[in-house]
Amino acid sequence: MNAFRVSVRGKFGDLDDASRAALSSGDAFDTAFTERGTFTCDGSFSVFTFRVQVPAGPDDDEDDAGLAALAALDAYGYPYEVLRTVVTDMRDIKVRRKR
């Protein structure tokens, strides 16, 4: 798989009622890594984990993936502060198949 999986742990800024309603509707509320990105967050909408899968080109590195993940997060338009970012290069993952 030529992709990066990026997890961004953060905390929301002041969310308006529409943002809270959108987050609680479940459209982007999931645990899967998708190209659009998904959120998991606590019931108070204070902290979150954002998971996104970023396609990996031959010359792309973890910094490129991190910037693409933040762009995907920005696309939602919610105010946030990043606490931690973890990037996994799926090209480096070896799958051991049962024989």
N, C-alpha and C positions, 0 to 999 in steps of 0.2 A: 504494500500500500504506500503510495507516494503522497504522504500527508503529514502534517503536524497536528497533534492534539494539544490544545492549550486550555488550561484552567486558570481563570482569573478570580482570585478571592478579593472581595472588596466590600465597601459599605456604601449604601445609598446616601445621597444628600437629601434635601427636602423634596419629597415626592408629593405631587398634587393628587387630588382624588382620582383623576383620570388615569394617572400612571399606576396608582395602587390597584385600580379596577382592572387595568390591562394586565398587570402582573398576576393578579389573583384569578383571571379568566382562564389561565392555563395555556394560552397560545404558545408562549415561549417558556413554559414551566415544565421542565423535563430533566432527566439525568443523562440523556444521550448527547454525544458529540455530533453536531450538525454544522453545515457550512453557514447557516444563518446564526447559530448560537442558541443556547438554552440556559435558563436560569434555574437555580434552586435557591430558596431563601427561607428565612424563618418567618413566622407569622406576623412579626412586627415590621417586616420589610426594612430592617436596619442593615443586616449583612447579607451577602449573596455569594454564590459561586456561579460563574459564567463559564460554560464549556462550549468550545468551538473547534471545528475541524478545518484546517487551512490547507489547501492543496500545496504540494511541495514541488517546485521546479528544480532542475538539476543544480542550480547555483544558489538556491534559497538556504538560509540558515535560521537558527533559532531567533535571532533578532528580527529578521523579516517576518517570521511567523508571529512573534509577539506584537509587532506593529499592526499586522493584519487583524489579529484578534482584538486589539483595542479599537480598530476601525469598525469591526463588526459590533462591538459593544457600544460604540458611539452612535451607530445607526439606530439604536433603540431610543436614544434621546433622553435617557434617565440621568440625573446628576449622580456622580459616583466618585469614590476615591479608591484607588487600587492599594490593596494591602500586600498582595503577593501574586506572582505569576509563575506558573510551571509549564514548561514546553517539553513535549515528548515527540521526538522524531520517529515516526512509525517506520521509516526506512531502516532504522537500526534494530527493530524488534525481530527476533528470530522465533518462528513458530515451530515447535517440535511436534511432529505428528506421531500418533500412536501407530505402532506397526502390528 
